[in-house]
Amino acid sequence: MRIAVPVWDELVSPVLDTAQVLRIYEVDNGKILSKKDFSCVGSDATLPEIAVEKADILICGALSLEIEEKLISQGLKVHPWAMGECDTIIEHYLRGQIRCCEYTMPGCRYGKRRGCSRRRRDSSK
Amino acid sequence: MPMKNDKDIILDSISDGVFTVDKNWRITSFNKAAETITGIKNTDAVGSQCSYVFRASICECGCALRHTMETGKPVTNKAIYIVRADGVKVPVSISTALLRDRDGEIIGGVETFRDLSLEEELKRELNKQYSFSDIISRNHRMHELFALIPTIAGSLSTVLVEGASGTGKELVCRAIHNHSPRKNGPFIAVNCGALPDTLLESELFGYKAGAFTDARTDKKGRFALAEGGTILLDEIGDISPALQVRLLRLLQERTYEALGSEKTVKADVRILAATNKNLETLVNEGTFRQDLYYRINVMKLSLPSLNERKEDIPLLIEHFLHHFNKLTGKQIETVSGAAMAALMNHDYPGNIRELENAIEHAFVLCGGATILPAHLPNHYKVHLDSLIGPGAETLENIEIAAINKALKQNAFNRLAAARDLGIHKTTLHRKIKRYGIKLPSKDGRSSQNQ
């Protein structure tokens, strides 16, 4: 399984729409096997396009509705509104703890009351 | 609930969003307006890293607050967008400043931001008035055309669209088709100048198997493909006399035969023709049939060159910025004053297509958020140097030179000059006064009134 995370200074990029580097984690049996960075600077492909091409799952920070809809329609499983150190986020995801408050952006932590939480549940169907 | 101190009460009374950060980029205060604009509660925001709360387009590359903290220089009214928790991009204008303690030591930064959603909405509404189908213009001649297109589209008459290369002839023809009762039918465009005569004939009318060597199977022509819709014969001035005769027959009788076929086919096709040549001159020179000219010239639309609608340049630039941002995934927001002056003062023999190419060229070279003169093709920089002289590239000098040039070109008619510059006449009057630009006692208005 390959998981993509937009990375900025070892942290999850705050906004996917303007992120420049995508880290692809190769994981198996709940463990990280490898990780590799891809930059969209000077590339013909945008970061979301690289994510669709190289990953099965995307864990990212904020992202605009139009990009999220496009990614989901292209078959990518999207987990937005994550924050914190990239490797830690992946480890938490592999343990099923991605929705922990500590790693979810402010304003997106309260289940049904927040639009982003509702969309996150829909996108992971 | 803890009592609010004076500072919080003051911040909450401000209609702009305000937040402060410490030196580790942790939010230390977050006012009521900031809560409203971002949708994030003060209690959630305070203590969090600012980039995860504010989620701005510039957080990663070009954070204004970081710039201020590093250089000590404030940033004012920078237009960016933030991503709200529901995924909506909110356009905001931000300003930043340093925060110091009583001893003058830097303890953090402050950022104020204003929601520009309403302004953007109004701007979009205004832009709607300047566009028709995919054509953008605030030029009065183009607006006369916009008003005419729905009426023309409703009829079945042949239309001739004249205009120099790159003025948008095909866009106008597409607009006519899209507003016609045939809009659900096909729109087929044929560039008559791009194909040799024999190939063009088979392309337009189709052929039967065995009509000529290599014609092994039947092939439908463009007229057959356009059945029930519209066909655009682009560069019609380039077709041969022999083909002109065949087209004339089709226009008169609405029938044609495919090459190698004896069967006459009825054509249910609306014909639009476009040319960058003056067909009347070609008729006088004897290279274009007069009877065909009268057949296609039932309705004639003439498109002005970009030079005749210079007030559209800023609108078109904005449109191309939006278009290429979408295409390239870049975030270029604007064009600098100097680059705009260079673009405004170019002559555009290639019209809108040339302007589009210049912006595309700039997109390749521009790595930031603003297009500068250095990003434009070289011949635009020559115009800039002749306009302001090398080394004198201040916004004020550029503006004075551009105003002087527009005034001279329009015989000091201020209304026409303002139109060329893409500004309101009152703005031009104010700038003339501010810069002390001298006007002759007898100007364009007086000569027009005589």
Contacts between the chains, C-beta under 8 A, distances in Angstrom:
chain1	res1	chain2	res2	distance
A	8	B	60	5.0
A	13	B	60	5.8
A	14	B	51	4.0
A	14	B	52	5.7
A	14	B	54	7.8
A	14	B	55	5.2
A	14	B	56	7.7
A	14	B	59	4.6
A	14	B	60	6.6
A	15	B	55	5.4
A	15	B	56	7.0
A	15	B	57	6.4
A	15	B	59	6.2
A	15	B	60	7.0
A	15	B	83	5.6
A	17	B	57	6.9
A	17	B	83	7.0
A	17	B	89	7.8
A	18	B	57	5.0
A	18	B	58	7.5
A	18	B	59	7.6
A	18	B	60	5.8
A	18	B	61	6.8
A	18	B	331	6.1
A	19	B	60	6.2
A	20	B	60	6.8
A	20	B	61	6.8
A	40	B	329	7.1
A	46	B	329	3.6
A	47	B	329	7.6
A	61	B	52	6.9
A	61	B	55	7.0
A	62	B	55	4.0
A	62	B	83	4.0
A	62	B	87	8.0
A	63	B	83	6.8
A	63	B	87	6.8
A	64	B	83	5.7
A	64	B	87	5.6
A	64	B	88	7.6
A	64	B	89	5.1
A	65	B	86	7.3
A	65	B	87	3.4
A	65	B	88	6.4
A	68	B	87	6.0
A	81	B	85	7.4
A	83	B	49	7.5
A	83	B	52	4.4
A	105	B	52	5.1
A	105	B	53	7.6
A	105	B	55	7.3
A	105	B	85	7.6
A	106	B	40	5.1
A	106	B	41	7.8
A	106	B	44	3.9
A	106	B	45	5.5
A	106	B	48	5.0
A	106	B	52	6.6
A	106	B	53	5.2
A	107	B	38	6.9
A	107	B	39	5.6
A	107	B	40	3.7
A	107	B	41	7.3
A	107	B	44	5.9
A	107	B	45	8.0
A	107	B	53	7.6
A	107	B	85	4.3
A	108	B	85	5.2
A	109	B	44	7.2
A	114	B	85	5.7
A	114	B	86	8.0
A	115	B	85	6.0
A	115	B	86	3.4
A	115	B	87	7.2
A	116	B	85	4.6
A	116	B	86	6.3
A	116	B	87	6.9
A	119	B	86	7.7
A	119	B	87	6.7
